[in-house]
Amino acid sequence: MTMAPHQPFQPPTPVDRASLENMFTPAAPSNWTIEDSEELYRIHSWGNPYFSINADGHLTVSPKGDRGGSLDLFDLVESIQRRNLNLPLLIRFSDILQDRIERINACFAKAIARYKYSGVYRGVFPVKCNQQRQLLEDVVRFGKPYQFGLEAGSKPELLIALATLDTPGALLICNGYKDRDYIETAMLGQRLGQQPIIVIEQMAEVELAIAASQNLKIRPVLGVRAKLSTKGSGRWGISAGDRAKFGLTVPEILALVDRLRQEGMLDCLQLLHFHIGSQISAISVVKEALREASRIYVELADLGANMQYLDVGGGLAVDYDGSQTNFYVSKNYSTQNYANDVVAEVQEACRAKGVAVPTLVSESGRAISSHQSVLVFDVLGISDAPSQDNVEVPGDADHLILRELYEIYQNLNSKTVQELYNDALQFKEETISLFNFGYLSLSDRARAERLFWACCRKALSVVRDAEYIPEDIEELHQSMASIYYINLSVFQSMPDAWAIDQLFPILPIHRLNEVPSSRGTLADLTCDSDGKVNQFIDLRDVKHVLELHPLQPGKPYYLGMFLGGAYQEIMGNLHNLFGDTNAVHIHMTPKGYQVEHVVKGDTMTEVLGYVQYDAEDMIENIRRRSEMALHDNHITLEESQLLLQHYEHSLSQYTYLV
Ligand SMILES: *Cc1c(COP(=O)(O)O)cnc(C)c1O
């Protein structure tokens, strides 16, 4: 089922019976098709037109979208590993980035034509979404035909933008906290032919900008960020509203106008900016903000400011779960809907007030950079839920609790399940108490636990045909799932999954023509219990276990994480000292593909350096201690040499398991 855009999000029913049933009645292996995988993992919904499945059951990537050319992701990963680059591996597809830039520009061009809007669109890419050098250079290169610019949100990002942007006519929007240095550097950018627009976000910046302008004798182009009273929705709703961190309130904007007028600089004020948060899932919220901002824009023009640009900020969302709803990881509108609304709302406000329409600017980062990267990682092993042993029948001489548990097991059926499952839970607790007080031996405790798990399995199997599934049994689902250990740090590679419950599509990139008969959650390499993934995309709400394949002995099992190209890379951290992953840039050619750049992940020496350890000192330390141990006959010469060899070798290695 695909919901039409604009339809309000339906809260999920507490228990998704359909998926529960699937879980225990997987299609026979021979019946499973790639279409079943496509539907299960919803690839078309979130990945169109870039991701698909081929007849071999491998995930394929079409980096140029609808314009043809695709590659087999599994084969690509194998071939990159033959180049001595190990997993986890981040693959960036520059053609996807190009396609995203072309798409947003095409949508605005179409909207402008449709409404006969007499202005133009000049987008900018917010550097904070992904500061990676090759990526930003690509953004600038692909954006040239559209005079696509950059947005800086800090001093270091300004330095990047000044050095990277070389497109005549492209804007360099300067946001974030500013000091005199920041403002003067930006203004001097004008002398290099850049078009910096300094957006006043705090009252204190007004005087800094006036002083810098007088000092440098440069007439800057200024913007102002408005604190709209339109509340964003979802996670970043607090970015807007009267108490937001950034922006000027309406009284402050009027004070700014007066102050600039006093200094004879009112003509410098040319841009109105707002940003009500990222990942705005509901188009109604976008529209409301546009309406308020457009009204402020025309009033500013009326007050005599030389208004030229309306910058609608970021917020253009990504449909991570493919549900096309206003759920927080989705959006109930298309990029075309968005562009149409921006153009139409602004045009209407200008028409009503008789003001010339502005150049439209958007700072869409997530929508441009999310799709281009794919993270591939391998599964190291699986811990299954307590296994399907034969149920052991207790004898008369056995402890009462064993006999009770066995009786529950025997009497469990769809009518008794709720009551008996709860009894079983209680007996499980009692088992522990009895053991702790010394009334139950370790082996009896083991037998009791086995019986308890047998009850759980039976409980799950009997609800398969039940009309109603009790909530606690639904939860059992999760506790009976396998744990897949992944060669990855969630903190480094998908920090938002840990920090803000962000969902990313995750699925195997091969074996998609085989039934995924296991159910699992993912556990990462860190020794932090938060280093796990147990929330996955679903059509409705979130699912807590992911359909996966059993491992095949001696064969790798690769999973891919998709749509993570915005924010994840820079916000990833070094928890447990797992460093940056290897990354490659892939570019499609008429004959196939080409590996354009290889960015090697951190070595142990590098991550240790971040915490002020010097590899040479560390080796020296171990060498000294080995010599002492050798002297005292605690170690043999061979052992000490082996230790040093391992130690030195590790320092130059990848932080992940090989
Ligand atoms: C973060 C940010 C953006 C980017 O937002 P997206 O939702 O990723 O497009 C744009 N503008 C400003 C001011 C921001 O802070």
The ligand as a Gaussian input file, in Angstrom:
#p B3LYP/6-31G(d) Opt

LIG

0 1
 C       21.188000      22.712000       8.824000
 C       20.772000      23.855000       8.049000
 C       20.375000      23.698000       6.708000
 C       20.244000      22.346000       6.048000
 O       19.025000      21.771000       6.366000
 P       18.484000      20.473000       5.594000
 O       17.227000      20.191000       6.275000
 O       19.532000      19.422000       5.757000
 O       18.309000      20.809000       4.182000
 C       20.071000      24.824000       6.001000
 N       20.141000      26.051000       6.564000
 C       20.516000      26.241000       7.840000
 C       20.562000      27.595000       8.398000
 C       20.826000      25.151000       8.635000
 O       21.172000      25.344000       9.897000

